[in-house]
Amino acid sequence: MATSSDAPHLPRPAPIEAYGKGGFAFADMSHRGSLLCLPDGIWAWPVTKPAEIDQYSLDRVFKVANSIDTLIVGTGTEVWLPPRGLREALRTVRVVLDPMQTGPAIRTYNIMLGERRRVAAALIAVP
């Protein structure tokens, strides 16, 4: 039996149209909670604060790393310095990690997606 985390909300990438109040809007859909925006779709992401971001929480990113050049991480309203081990693990699979607060992360992701760049985003929801 499939659980909700086994299927994407949307089976393709899409720009994020709005965010706040604990969620996001994209492709005429809305989602409460954090999101992983990957080349193969937009997925729910159970992370609620930057301290929870690690190789395990980014497992889907590592699985599709061959189709990503840049991973933008939206850290909510906090500033986050990624652990060296996570940066090195991503570098090993040739993915550049670019952390910033969620608002700028969404704007950067949307621009890069519009330029058809090989981009993914891990976005922590903000209140």
MDTraj code that builds the backbone (N, CA, C; nanometers):
import mdtraj as md
import numpy as np

residues = "MET ALA THR SER SER ASP ALA PRO HIS LEU PRO ARG PRO ALA PRO ILE GLU ALA TYR GLY LYS GLY GLY PHE ALA PHE ALA ASP MET SER HIS ARG GLY SER LEU LEU CYS LEU PRO ASP GLY ILE TRP ALA TRP PRO VAL THR LYS PRO ALA GLU ILE ASP GLN TYR SER LEU ASP ARG VAL PHE LYS VAL ALA ASN SER ILE ASP THR LEU ILE VAL GLY THR GLY THR GLU VAL TRP LEU PRO PRO ARG GLY LEU ARG GLU ALA LEU ARG THR VAL ARG VAL VAL LEU ASP PRO MET GLN THR GLY PRO ALA ILE ARG THR TYR ASN ILE MET LEU GLY GLU ARG ARG ARG VAL ALA ALA ALA LEU ILE ALA VAL PRO".split()
xyz = np.array([
    [0.0843, -0.1189, 0.0000],
    [0.0000, 0.0000, 0.0000],
    [0.0880, 0.1241, 0.0000],
    [0.0607, 0.2180, -0.0881],
    [0.1409, 0.3400, -0.0973],
    [0.0998, 0.4393, 0.0108],
    [0.1978, 0.5046, 0.0673],
    [0.1681, 0.6123, 0.1618],
    [0.1796, 0.7433, 0.0873],
    [0.1365, 0.8512, 0.1518],
    [0.1382, 0.9807, 0.0839],
    [0.2801, 1.0225, 0.0453],
    [0.3813, 0.9766, 0.1206],
    [0.5179, 1.0169, 0.0880],
    [0.5750, 0.9367, -0.0287],
    [0.5038, 0.8327, -0.0745],
    [0.5512, 0.7512, -0.1864],
    [0.5169, 0.8119, -0.3215],
    [0.4336, 0.9143, -0.3234],
    [0.3927, 0.9761, -0.4488],
    [0.4107, 1.1272, -0.4386],
    [0.4560, 1.1879, -0.5465],
    [0.4720, 1.3338, -0.5427],
    [0.3365, 1.4034, -0.5452],
    [0.3322, 1.5268, -0.4966],
    [0.2119, 1.6087, -0.5107],
    [0.1893, 1.6418, -0.6568],
    [0.2991, 1.6561, -0.7289],
    [0.2948, 1.6913, -0.8699],
    [0.4103, 1.6167, -0.9356],
    [0.3864, 1.5410, -1.0435],
    [0.4927, 1.4583, -1.1023],
    [0.5854, 1.5336, -1.1974],
    [0.6049, 1.6622, -1.1744],
    [0.6962, 1.7436, -1.2559],
    [0.7361, 1.8650, -1.1724],
    [0.8416, 1.9332, -1.2108],
    [0.8756, 2.0566, -1.1399],
    [0.7779, 2.1685, -1.1767],
    [0.7630, 2.2655, -1.0880],
    [0.6760, 2.3810, -1.1144],
    [0.7240, 2.4963, -1.0281],
    [0.7037, 2.6196, -1.0743],
    [0.7410, 2.7330, -0.9903],
    [0.6525, 2.7388, -0.8651],
    [0.7082, 2.7921, -0.7594],
    [0.6320, 2.8151, -0.6366],
    [0.5650, 2.9509, -0.6525],
    [0.4324, 2.9538, -0.6407],
    [0.3569, 3.0765, -0.6655],
    [0.3399, 3.1617, -0.5403],
    [0.3355, 3.0988, -0.4234],
    [0.3164, 3.1725, -0.2983],
    [0.3649, 3.0858, -0.1836],
    [0.3960, 3.1518, -0.0716],
    [0.4367, 3.0781, 0.0473],
    [0.3978, 3.1577, 0.1707],
    [0.3961, 3.0885, 0.2843],
    [0.3606, 3.1509, 0.4115],
    [0.2491, 3.0725, 0.4770],
    [0.2156, 3.1111, 0.5993],
    [0.1098, 3.0429, 0.6756],
    [0.1351, 2.8930, 0.6816],
    [0.2633, 2.8549, 0.6883],
    [0.2982, 2.7141, 0.7046],
    [0.2910, 2.6300, 0.5794],
    [0.2878, 2.6930, 0.4606],
    [0.2774, 2.6123, 0.3403],
    [0.3152, 2.6868, 0.2138],
    [0.2774, 2.6257, 0.1012],
    [0.3162, 2.6748, -0.0312],
    [0.2005, 2.6576, -0.1285],
    [0.2021, 2.7377, -0.2357],
    [0.1085, 2.7198, -0.3465],
    [0.1899, 2.7036, -0.4748],
    [0.1483, 2.6087, -0.5579],
    [0.2157, 2.5809, -0.6851],
    [0.1192, 2.5063, -0.7748],
    [0.1230, 2.5357, -0.9047],
    [0.0444, 2.4622, -1.0047],
    [-0.1019, 2.4448, -0.9639],
    [-0.1643, 2.5529, -0.9157],
    [-0.3043, 2.5506, -0.8713],
    [-0.3291, 2.4519, -0.7575],
    [-0.2235, 2.4217, -0.6800],
    [-0.2357, 2.3327, -0.5642],
    [-0.1811, 2.4070, -0.4441],
    [-0.2143, 2.3567, -0.3251],
    [-0.1503, 2.4103, -0.2061],
    [-0.1064, 2.2945, -0.1181],
    [-0.0053, 2.3216, -0.0371],
    [0.0502, 2.2190, 0.0513],
    [0.0885, 2.2843, 0.1830],
    [0.0475, 2.2232, 0.2940],
    [0.0920, 2.2689, 0.4249],
    [0.2134, 2.1868, 0.4646],
    [0.3178, 2.2566, 0.5078],
    [0.4410, 2.1890, 0.5441],
    [0.5500, 2.2192, 0.4430],
    [0.6660, 2.1595, 0.4654],
    [0.7832, 2.1840, 0.3816],
    [0.7770, 2.1014, 0.2526],
    [0.8589, 2.1427, 0.1535],
    [0.8567, 2.0783, 0.0212],
    [0.9964, 2.0466, -0.0290],
    [1.0059, 1.9390, -0.1065],
    [1.1229, 1.9093, -0.1887],
    [1.0785, 1.9250, -0.3335],
    [1.1424, 2.0161, -0.4046],
    [1.1099, 2.0408, -0.5451],
    [1.2226, 1.9813, -0.6293],
    [1.1945, 1.8691, -0.6932],
    [1.2961, 1.7940, -0.7663],
    [1.2577, 1.7827, -0.9136],
    [1.3528, 1.7433, -0.9986],
    [1.3200, 1.7265, -1.1406],
    [1.2075, 1.6262, -1.1659],
    [1.1898, 1.5280, -1.0769],
    [1.0846, 1.4272, -1.0985],
    [0.9541, 1.4606, -1.0280],
    [0.9462, 1.5752, -0.9603],
    [0.8211, 1.6143, -0.8979],
    [0.8398, 1.6967, -0.7719],
    [0.7262, 1.7399, -0.7176],
    [0.7237, 1.8163, -0.5934],
    [0.6702, 1.7245, -0.4846],
    [0.7486, 1.7107, -0.3785],
    [0.7230, 1.6137, -0.2729],
    [0.7058, 1.6819, -0.1380],
    [0.6248, 1.6238, -0.0508],
    [0.6198, 1.6666, 0.0892],
    [0.7550, 1.6359, 0.1515],
    [0.7992, 1.7211, 0.2430],
    [0.9293, 1.7042, 0.3099],
    [0.9071, 1.7259, 0.4587],
    [0.9351, 1.6286, 0.5449],
    [0.8981, 1.6383, 0.6858],
    [0.9851, 1.7315, 0.7716],
    [1.0786, 1.8033, 0.7119],
    [1.1695, 1.8900, 0.7870],
    [1.0985, 2.0189, 0.8289],
    [1.1174, 2.0601, 0.9555],
    [1.0545, 2.1830, 1.0052],
    [1.1558, 2.2868, 1.0523],
    [1.2834, 2.2470, 1.0653],
    [1.3868, 2.3431, 1.1054],
    [1.5208, 2.2991, 1.0470],
    [1.6121, 2.3942, 1.0254],
    [1.7393, 2.3615, 0.9603],
    [1.8194, 2.2501, 1.0291],
    [1.8104, 2.2385, 1.1589],
    [1.8865, 2.1349, 1.2293],
    [1.8483, 1.9937, 1.1834],
    [1.7321, 1.9791, 1.1211],
    [1.6858, 1.8477, 1.0738],
    [1.7376, 1.8150, 0.9333],
    [1.8074, 1.9084, 0.8699],
    [1.8553, 1.8854, 0.7335],
    [1.9843, 1.8047, 0.7392],
    [1.9799, 1.6857, 0.6811],
    [2.0974, 1.5991, 0.6775],
    [2.0866, 1.5090, 0.5540],
    [2.1825, 1.4205, 0.5407],
    [2.1838, 1.3336, 0.4236],
    [2.0587, 1.2463, 0.4184],
    [2.0099, 1.2033, 0.5347],
    [1.8892, 1.1197, 0.5382],
    [1.7670, 1.1995, 0.4909],
    [1.7504, 1.3228, 0.5410],
    [1.6322, 1.4021, 0.5020],
    [1.6377, 1.4427, 0.3545],
    [1.7588, 1.4416, 0.2974],
    [1.7769, 1.4764, 0.1561],
    [1.7968, 1.3523, 0.0679],
    [1.7541, 1.2371, 0.1165],
    [1.7721, 1.1110, 0.0438],
    [1.7200, 1.1177, -0.0996],
    [1.6032, 1.1765, -0.1200],
    [1.5472, 1.1875, -0.2562],
    [1.6390, 1.2698, -0.3461],
    [1.7031, 1.3728, -0.2893],
    [1.7966, 1.4554, -0.3675],
    [1.9131, 1.3693, -0.4159],
    [1.9696, 1.2910, -0.3244],
    [2.0825, 1.2054, -0.3625],
    [2.0414, 1.1038, -0.4690],
    [1.9174, 1.0555, -0.4638],
    [1.8715, 0.9559, -0.5616],
    [1.8597, 1.0130, -0.7030],
    [1.8353, 1.1435, -0.7141],
    [1.8217, 1.2050, -0.8467],
    [1.9347, 1.3048, -0.8737],
    [2.0443, 1.2910, -0.8011],
    [2.1560, 1.3863, -0.8106],
    [2.2107, 1.3982, -0.9527],
    [2.2008, 1.2920, -1.0321],
    [2.2529, 1.2985, -1.1694],
    [2.1725, 1.3934, -1.2578],
    [2.0576, 1.4421, -1.2111],
    [1.9781, 1.5377, -1.2893],
    [1.9741, 1.6764, -1.2240],
    [2.0617, 1.6994, -1.1235],
    [2.0645, 1.8267, -1.0502],
    [2.2067, 1.8820, -1.0503],
    [2.2205, 2.0123, -1.0724],
    [2.3492, 2.0798, -1.0549],
    [2.3508, 2.1614, -0.9258],
    [2.2354, 2.2203, -0.8903],
    [2.2272, 2.3073, -0.7731],
    [2.1092, 2.2681, -0.6862],
    [2.1336, 2.2567, -0.5556],
    [2.0273, 2.2362, -0.4573],
    [2.0167, 2.3641, -0.3755],
    [1.9047, 2.4316, -0.3888],
    [1.8767, 2.5503, -0.3086],
    [1.8025, 2.5034, -0.1845],
    [1.8506, 2.5417, -0.0684],
    [1.7844, 2.5043, 0.0564],
    [1.7260, 2.6300, 0.1188],
    [1.5929, 2.6312, 0.1316],
    [1.5240, 2.7404, 0.1995],
    [1.5116, 2.7054, 0.3464],
    [1.5769, 2.7830, 0.4316],
    [1.5912, 2.7481, 0.5737],
    [1.4875, 2.8157, 0.6625],
    [1.3713, 2.8464, 0.6076],
    [1.2693, 2.9153, 0.6858],
    [1.3138, 3.0589, 0.7075],
    [1.3074, 3.1056, 0.8319],
    [1.3504, 3.2422, 0.8634],
    [1.4888, 3.2434, 0.9272],
    [1.5487, 3.1254, 0.9412],
    [1.6798, 3.1143, 1.0053],
    [1.7924, 3.1152, 0.9025],
    [1.9109, 3.1550, 0.9503],
    [2.0325, 3.1411, 0.8710],
    [2.0954, 3.0089, 0.9140],
    [2.1415, 2.9289, 0.8184],
    [2.1919, 2.7946, 0.8474],
    [2.3257, 2.7742, 0.7802],
    [2.4194, 2.7259, 0.8558],
    [2.5481, 2.6861, 0.7997],
    [2.5475, 2.5347, 0.7873],
    [2.5468, 2.4824, 0.6654],
    [2.5396, 2.3373, 0.6463],
    [2.6624, 2.2679, 0.7047],
    [2.6425, 2.1526, 0.7656],
    [2.7563, 2.0758, 0.8162],
    [2.8498, 2.0369, 0.7021],
    [2.9776, 2.0349, 0.7310],
    [3.0781, 2.0024, 0.6297],
    [3.0507, 1.8673, 0.5648],
    [3.0128, 1.7688, 0.6438],
    [2.9871, 1.6347, 0.5902],
    [2.8777, 1.6344, 0.4846],
    [2.7728, 1.7141, 0.5063],
    [2.6634, 1.7212, 0.4081],
    [2.7123, 1.7892, 0.2806],
    [2.7853, 1.8991, 0.2946],
    [2.8401, 1.9669, 0.1770],
    [2.9283, 1.8720, 0.0956],
    [3.0139, 1.7968, 0.1672],
    [3.1051, 1.7046, 0.0986],
    [3.0293, 1.5913, 0.0308],
    [2.9253, 1.5403, 0.0968],
    [2.8457, 1.4327, 0.0359],
    [2.7791, 1.4816, -0.0927],
    [2.7275, 1.6036, -0.0907],
    [2.6659, 1.6596, -0.2121],
    [2.7712, 1.6870, -0.3189],
    [2.8860, 1.7365, -0.2776],
    [2.9936, 1.7631, -0.3737],
    [3.0356, 1.6330, -0.4425],
    [3.0367, 1.5241, -0.3676],
    [3.0734, 1.3939, -0.4235],
    [2.9804, 1.3541, -0.5382],
    [2.8526, 1.3916, -0.5283],
    [2.7570, 1.3606, -0.6359],
    [2.7377, 1.4816, -0.7297],
    [2.8306, 1.5782, -0.7207],
    [2.8350, 1.6958, -0.8087],
    [2.7123, 1.7854, -0.7984],
    [2.6655, 1.8073, -0.6753],
    [2.5537, 1.8992, -0.6511],
    [2.6047, 2.0121, -0.5615],
    [2.5850, 2.1355, -0.6066],
    [2.6233, 2.2528, -0.5285],
    [2.5097, 2.2865, -0.4326],
    [2.5422, 2.3065, -0.3062],
    [2.4444, 2.3399, -0.2023],
    [2.4430, 2.4910, -0.1835],
    [2.3249, 2.5517, -0.1925],
    [2.3110, 2.6964, -0.1792],
    [2.2009, 2.7272, -0.0770],
    [2.2372, 2.7409, 0.0518],
    [2.1356, 2.7687, 0.1541],
    [2.1042, 2.9177, 0.1661],
    [1.9786, 2.9487, 0.1917],
    [1.9329, 3.0862, 0.2160],
    [1.7951, 3.0777, 0.2802],
    [1.7428, 3.1893, 0.3277],
    [1.6093, 3.1857, 0.3862],
    [1.5067, 3.1490, 0.2788],
    [1.3913, 3.1000, 0.3208],
    [1.2939, 3.0439, 0.2265],
    [1.2461, 3.1439, 0.1213],
    [1.2206, 3.2685, 0.1578],
    [1.1740, 3.3675, 0.0584],
    [1.2713, 3.3829, -0.0575],
    [1.3976, 3.4199, -0.0297],
    [1.4948, 3.4291, -0.1386],
    [1.5172, 3.2960, -0.2101],
    [1.5073, 3.1849, -0.1369],
    [1.5258, 3.0537, -0.1995],
    [1.4192, 3.0294, -0.3066],
    [1.2955, 3.0645, -0.2772],
    [1.1877, 3.0460, -0.3747],
    [1.2122, 3.1328, -0.4976],
    [1.2491, 3.2582, -0.4769],
    [1.2737, 3.3470, -0.5910],
    [1.3878, 3.2933, -0.6775],
    [1.4956, 3.2483, -0.6127],
    [1.6104, 3.1938, -0.6867],
    [1.5715, 3.0667, -0.7609],
    [1.4991, 2.9763, -0.6945],
    [1.4540, 2.8518, -0.7571],
    [1.3675, 2.8829, -0.8803],
    [1.2709, 2.9744, -0.8643],
    [1.1814, 3.0056, -0.9762],
    [1.2586, 3.0614, -1.0956],
    [1.3559, 3.1489, -1.0696],
    [1.4365, 3.2054, -1.1789],
    [1.5164, 3.0949, -1.2479],
    [1.5842, 3.0119, -1.1680],
    [1.6667, 2.9054, -1.2266],
    [1.5801, 2.8040, -1.3023],
    [1.4625, 2.7718, -1.2479],
    [1.3705, 2.6804, -1.3158],
    [1.3269, 2.7426, -1.4491],
    [1.2956, 2.8721, -1.4484],
    [1.2558, 2.9424, -1.5702],
    [1.3664, 2.9446, -1.6755],
    [1.4913, 2.9413, -1.6294],
    [1.6062, 2.9360, -1.7209],
    [1.6381, 2.7925, -1.7635],
    [1.5541, 2.6992, -1.7206],
    [1.5710, 2.5568, -1.7519],
    [1.7035, 2.5010, -1.6986],
    [1.7462, 2.5532, -1.5831],
    [1.8671, 2.5042, -1.5197],
    [1.8355, 2.3758, -1.4450],
    [1.9374, 2.2990, -1.4132],
    [1.9222, 2.1717, -1.3414],
    [1.9225, 2.2003, -1.1922],
    [1.8060, 2.2450, -1.1437],
    [1.7942, 2.2939, -1.0063],
    [1.6916, 2.2139, -0.9283],
    [1.7162, 2.2043, -0.7983],
    [1.6202, 2.1451, -0.7048],
    [1.6128, 2.2388, -0.5847],
    [1.5064, 2.2263, -0.5069],
    [1.4922, 2.3085, -0.3871],
    [1.4358, 2.2255, -0.2737],
    [1.4923, 2.2469, -0.1553],
    [1.4387, 2.1910, -0.0312],
    [1.3938, 2.3112, 0.0498],
    [1.2624, 2.3240, 0.0693],
    [1.2064, 2.4468, 0.1248],
    [1.1340, 2.4218, 0.2566],
    [1.1834, 2.4855, 0.3633],
    [1.1167, 2.4765, 0.4934],
    [1.0048, 2.5801, 0.4959],
    [0.8842, 2.5358, 0.5334],
    [0.7686, 2.6241, 0.5402],
    [0.7894, 2.7309, 0.6485],
    [0.7356, 2.8496, 0.6231],
    [0.7420, 2.9586, 0.7198],
    [0.6006, 2.9937, 0.7659],
    [0.5896, 3.0440, 0.8885],
    [0.4553, 3.0785, 0.9404],
    [0.3893, 3.1909, 0.8608],
])
top = md.Topology()
chain = top.add_chain()
for i, resn in enumerate(residues, 1):
    res = top.add_residue(resn, chain, resSeq=i)
    for name in ("N", "CA", "C"):
        top.add_atom(name, md.element.get_by_symbol(name[0]), res)
traj = md.Trajectory(xyz[None], top)
